[in-house]
């Protein structure tokens, strides 16, 4: 049988526990958005660092995209809160 992911079953279970409920998910996603915004701010303010920082921004952006839920209303709320800097 072909392995579906590089992550072990134990790591996948750890991820499930990490995102144990809606509140945890939203808090984690808000923090990921804030971190991505911070990296983007560095890129804007310090173009000389773009070569070092952009790969981190790109990786985080892809991770966020992978973790996005399908509920558009909930995601809009998340985006609204993260853009205002709320933490909960």
DORO-941424 format. One record per residue (C-alpha): residue in one letter; x, y, z. Coordinates in Angstrom, 1 decimal. Example, Ala and Ser with C-alpha at 12.3 -4.5 7.8 and 13.67 -1.06 7.14 Angstrom:
2
+------+--------+--------+--------+
| rest |     xx |     yy |     zz |
+------+--------+--------+--------+
|    a |   12.3 |   -4.5 |    7.8 |
|    s |   13.7 |   -1.1 |    7.1 |
+------+--------+--------+--------+
% end
This chain:
88
+------+--------+--------+--------+
| rest |     xx |     yy |     zz |
+------+--------+--------+--------+
|    x |    0.0 |    0.0 |    0.0 |
|    x |    1.3 |    3.4 |   -0.9 |
|    x |    1.9 |    5.8 |    1.9 |
|    x |   -0.4 |    8.9 |    1.6 |
|    x |    1.8 |   11.3 |    3.6 |
|    x |    5.2 |   11.8 |    5.1 |
|    x |    3.6 |   12.4 |    8.5 |
|    x |    3.2 |    9.3 |   10.7 |
|    x |   -0.2 |    8.3 |   12.0 |
|    x |    0.8 |    9.6 |   15.4 |
|    x |    1.6 |   13.0 |   14.1 |
|    x |   -1.7 |   13.2 |   12.3 |
|    x |   -3.4 |   12.3 |   15.5 |
|    x |   -1.4 |   15.1 |   17.3 |
|    x |   -2.7 |   17.5 |   14.6 |
|    x |   -6.2 |   16.4 |   15.3 |
|    x |   -5.8 |   17.1 |   19.0 |
|    x |   -4.1 |   20.4 |   18.3 |
|    x |   -7.2 |   21.5 |   16.4 |
|    x |   -9.5 |   19.9 |   18.9 |
|    x |  -12.4 |   22.3 |   18.6 |
|    x |  -13.6 |   25.4 |   16.8 |
|    x |  -12.1 |   27.8 |   19.3 |
|    x |   -8.7 |   26.2 |   19.1 |
|    x |   -8.9 |   26.2 |   15.3 |
|    x |   -9.8 |   29.9 |   15.2 |
|    x |   -7.1 |   30.9 |   17.6 |
|    x |   -4.4 |   29.0 |   15.8 |
|    x |   -5.6 |   30.4 |   12.4 |
|    x |   -5.7 |   33.9 |   13.7 |
|    x |   -2.1 |   33.6 |   14.9 |
|    x |   -1.0 |   32.1 |   11.6 |
|    x |   -2.6 |   35.0 |    9.8 |
|    x |   -0.9 |   37.5 |   12.1 |
|    x |    2.4 |   35.8 |   11.5 |
|    x |    1.9 |   35.9 |    7.8 |
|    x |    1.0 |   39.6 |    8.0 |
|    x |    4.2 |   40.2 |   10.0 |
|    x |    6.3 |   38.5 |    7.4 |
|    x |    4.6 |   40.5 |    4.6 |
|    x |    5.3 |   43.7 |    6.6 |
|    x |    9.0 |   42.8 |    6.8 |
|    x |    9.1 |   42.2 |    3.1 |
|    x |    7.5 |   45.6 |    2.4 |
|    x |    9.6 |   47.5 |    4.8 |
|    x |   12.9 |   45.7 |    4.2 |
|    x |   13.1 |   44.7 |    0.5 |
|    x |   16.7 |   43.7 |    1.1 |
|    x |   15.4 |   40.8 |    3.3 |
|    x |   12.8 |   39.6 |    0.7 |
|    x |   15.1 |   36.8 |   -0.5 |
|    x |   15.3 |   35.4 |    3.1 |
|    x |   11.8 |   36.1 |    4.3 |
|    x |    9.7 |   35.4 |    1.2 |
|    x |   10.2 |   31.6 |    1.4 |
|    x |    8.8 |   31.7 |    4.9 |
|    x |    5.9 |   33.8 |    3.9 |
|    x |    5.2 |   31.5 |    0.9 |
|    x |    5.3 |   28.3 |    3.1 |
|    x |    3.1 |   29.8 |    5.8 |
|    x |    0.6 |   31.0 |    3.1 |
|    x |    0.4 |   27.5 |    1.7 |
|    x |   -0.1 |   26.0 |    5.2 |
|    x |   -2.9 |   28.5 |    5.9 |
|    x |   -4.5 |   27.6 |    2.5 |
|    x |   -4.3 |   23.9 |    3.4 |
|    x |   -5.9 |   24.5 |    6.8 |
|    x |   -8.8 |   26.7 |    5.6 |
|    x |  -12.3 |   25.4 |    6.3 |
|    x |  -15.1 |   25.4 |    3.8 |
|    x |  -17.4 |   27.5 |    5.9 |
|    x |  -17.2 |   30.9 |    4.2 |
|    x |  -19.1 |   32.8 |    7.0 |
|    x |  -16.7 |   31.4 |    9.6 |
|    x |  -13.7 |   32.2 |    7.5 |
|    x |  -14.9 |   35.8 |    6.9 |
|    x |  -15.1 |   36.2 |   10.7 |
|    x |  -11.6 |   34.9 |   11.1 |
|    x |  -10.3 |   37.3 |    8.5 |
|    x |  -12.1 |   40.2 |   10.1 |
|    x |  -10.7 |   39.4 |   13.5 |
|    x |   -7.2 |   38.7 |   12.3 |
|    x |   -7.1 |   42.0 |   10.3 |
|    x |   -8.0 |   43.9 |   13.5 |
|    x |   -5.4 |   42.1 |   15.6 |
|    x |   -7.8 |   40.3 |   17.9 |
|    x |   -6.6 |   37.2 |   19.6 |
|    x |   -9.9 |   35.7 |   20.6 |
+------+--------+--------+--------+
% end
